[in-house]
Amino acid sequence: MREGLDHWTFVIAAYAIGVAGTALLAGWSWIAMRRAEARRERSREQ
């Protein structure tokens, strides 16, 4: 019998961190874009 760590746990964790980080970055960018668009519209109205 062979003892050792199951590498799939770490592989799945790495993918989960990567996907979560990508989603977080995309959400943060989308919010920043919406704020910038609102600022632009406010400056056009003045």
NORCORZI-V728028 format. One record per backbone hydrogen bond with DSSP energy under -0.5 kcal/mol. NH is the residue of the N-H (numbers start at 0). CO is the residue of the C=O. If there is no record, write none. Layout:
NH & CO
NH & CO
This chain:
6 & 4
8 & 5
9 & 5
10 & 6
11 & 7
12 & 8
13 & 9
14 & 10
15 & 11
16 & 12
17 & 13
18 & 14
19 & 15
20 & 16
21 & 17
22 & 18
23 & 19
24 & 20
25 & 21
26 & 22
27 & 23
28 & 24
29 & 25
30 & 26
31 & 27
32 & 28
33 & 29
34 & 30
35 & 31
36 & 32
37 & 33
38 & 34
39 & 35
40 & 36
41 & 37
42 & 38
43 & 39
44 & 40
45 & 41
